[in-house]
Amino acid sequence: MSRKTPWIRPDNTINDLALPTSAVDMNGQEVENLVIHKVADTDERNALIAVKGKMAYQEDTDGVYICTSAS
């Protein structure tokens, strides 16, 4: 029996690996229960690997930050 996960492959089948194996096409749909990186402060945020579009919630500022450059 296949284990159910919230990850959907682009072909709209359940991914038994529990992680996306490629980009997930949202087809204009709303994302629910999105998980982003949670960091305590600027030092922890700056320690994340820079990937354009990566999001992080920073607890000390109560703010969400989005990486705009991977350089």
Summary of the structure (lengths in Angstrom):
residues: 71
radius of gyration: 15.0
end to end distance: 44.1
largest distance: 44.4
contacts: 122
relative contact order: 0.16
helix: 8%
strand: 18%
